[in-house]
Amino acid sequence: MHGTPTLLTFAAGPAARAIRDWSDSEVADSVLAQLRRLYGERVPAPTRVTVTSWQDDPFAHGSYAYMTLGSTTADHDDLATPIGGVLHLAGEATWTDDPATVPAAMRSGHRAAERILGRDVPIEGLWAGTVHLERRLS
């Protein structure tokens, strides 16, 4: 969304626990090894690595929204429906296209803001920073 080539990878479950204490460079090396196994040595090293350590976040503790048995994508839309025209919910669980992601949370917040303001808000200038390799531990 910000015009910079970005690689995002997730480590969940047993994989997240296995790499929890790895350094950023160990994580990057592991990801690069797998990419190079698939695509050859032409895969360049990242210019920057950011590790989020989601599992250690004191507010989230690695949690994120997921669909349970019997859920449908309509459930995301239902959660995003304003209540009484005054309560607007946002978050990864309210975004149908790519739920359980940071972009879903950001896009849903943008959607809620537009609904509250009653007008379009250009999204291009809203995103700041560059992430070249990110891992979410969950």
C-alpha positions as CSV (number, residue, x, y, z in Angstrom):
1,M,0.0,0.0,0.0
2,H,2.9,2.3,0.4
3,G,4.8,1.5,-2.8
4,T,7.7,-0.3,-1.2
5,P,8.3,-4.0,-2.0
6,T,7.5,-5.8,1.2
7,L,7.6,-9.4,2.4
8,L,5.4,-10.5,5.2
9,T,5.5,-13.9,6.8
10,F,3.6,-15.4,9.7
11,A,4.9,-18.0,12.2
12,A,2.0,-19.6,14.1
13,G,1.5,-22.4,16.5
14,P,4.5,-24.7,17.0
15,A,6.6,-22.7,14.5
16,A,6.0,-19.5,16.5
17,R,7.0,-21.2,19.7
18,A,10.1,-22.7,18.1
19,I,11.5,-19.4,16.9
20,R,10.3,-17.2,19.8
21,D,13.8,-16.6,21.1
22,W,15.5,-16.3,17.7
23,S,17.2,-13.0,16.8
24,D,15.9,-10.9,13.9
25,S,18.8,-12.1,11.8
26,E,18.1,-15.8,12.5
27,V,14.5,-15.3,11.5
28,A,15.5,-13.5,8.3
29,D,18.1,-16.2,7.5
30,S,15.5,-18.9,8.0
31,V,13.0,-17.2,5.7
32,L,15.6,-16.5,3.1
33,A,16.8,-20.1,3.2
34,Q,13.3,-21.3,2.3
35,L,12.8,-18.6,-0.4
36,R,16.1,-19.5,-2.0
37,R,15.2,-23.2,-1.8
38,L,12.1,-22.4,-3.9
39,Y,13.4,-19.6,-6.1
40,G,17.2,-19.9,-6.2
41,E,20.0,-17.6,-5.2
42,R,18.5,-14.7,-7.0
43,V,16.4,-13.9,-3.9
44,P,18.1,-10.8,-2.3
45,A,18.6,-10.2,1.4
46,P,16.2,-7.7,2.9
47,T,17.3,-4.2,3.5
48,R,15.5,-4.2,6.8
49,V,13.9,-6.7,9.1
50,T,11.2,-6.0,11.7
51,V,10.1,-8.6,14.1
52,T,6.8,-7.8,15.9
53,S,7.0,-10.6,18.6
54,W,3.2,-10.6,18.6
55,Q,3.1,-13.4,21.2
56,D,4.9,-11.2,23.7
57,D,2.7,-8.2,23.2
58,P,1.2,-7.4,26.6
59,F,-2.2,-6.4,25.2
60,A,-2.7,-9.1,22.5
61,H,-0.6,-12.0,23.7
62,G,-0.5,-13.3,20.2
63,S,-4.3,-13.4,19.7
64,Y,-6.1,-12.6,16.5
65,A,-9.5,-13.1,15.0
66,Y,-10.2,-16.4,13.2
67,M,-13.3,-18.1,11.8
68,T,-14.7,-21.0,13.8
69,L,-16.5,-23.9,12.4
70,G,-19.8,-22.7,10.9
71,S,-18.6,-19.2,10.4
72,T,-19.0,-17.4,7.1
73,T,-17.5,-14.3,5.5
74,A,-20.9,-12.6,6.2
75,D,-20.0,-12.7,9.9
76,H,-17.2,-10.2,9.2
77,D,-19.6,-7.9,7.4
78,D,-22.2,-8.3,10.3
79,L,-19.5,-7.2,12.8
80,A,-18.7,-4.2,10.6
81,T,-22.3,-3.0,10.4
82,P,-22.8,0.3,12.3
83,I,-25.2,0.0,15.3
84,G,-27.8,2.7,15.5
85,G,-25.8,4.8,13.2
86,V,-23.5,5.8,16.1
87,L,-21.4,2.8,17.0
88,H,-18.8,1.9,14.4
89,L,-16.7,-1.2,15.0
90,A,-13.4,-1.7,13.4
91,G,-10.7,-4.3,13.6
92,E,-9.3,-7.3,11.8
93,A,-12.4,-9.4,12.6
94,T,-14.6,-6.8,10.7
95,W,-12.7,-7.1,7.4
96,T,-13.8,-9.8,4.9
97,D,-11.0,-9.8,2.4
98,D,-8.0,-10.6,4.6
99,P,-9.1,-10.9,8.2
100,A,-6.7,-11.6,11.0
101,T,-4.1,-9.2,9.6
102,V,-2.7,-5.8,10.5
103,P,-3.8,-4.4,7.1
104,A,-7.4,-5.7,7.8
105,A,-7.4,-3.8,11.1
106,M,-6.0,-0.6,9.4
107,R,-8.4,-0.8,6.5
108,S,-11.4,-1.4,8.7
109,G,-10.4,1.6,10.8
110,H,-10.2,3.7,7.7
111,R,-13.6,2.4,6.6
112,A,-15.1,3.3,10.0
113,A,-13.6,6.8,9.8
114,E,-15.1,7.4,6.4
115,R,-18.5,6.3,7.6
116,I,-18.3,8.6,10.7
117,L,-17.1,11.6,8.6
118,G,-19.6,10.8,5.8
119,R,-17.0,11.3,3.1
120,D,-14.1,9.6,1.3
121,V,-10.7,10.0,3.0
122,P,-7.7,9.3,0.6
123,I,-5.8,6.4,2.0
124,E,-2.5,7.0,0.2
125,G,-1.1,9.5,2.6
126,L,-2.1,7.7,5.8
127,W,0.5,4.9,5.9
128,A,3.9,5.7,7.3
129,G,7.0,3.7,7.7
130,T,8.5,0.8,5.7
131,V,8.6,-2.8,6.7
132,H,10.6,-5.2,4.6
133,L,10.2,-8.4,6.6
134,E,7.8,-8.9,9.4
135,R,6.9,-11.9,11.5
136,R,3.9,-12.3,13.8
137,L,4.3,-14.7,16.6
138,S,1.0,-16.3,17.6
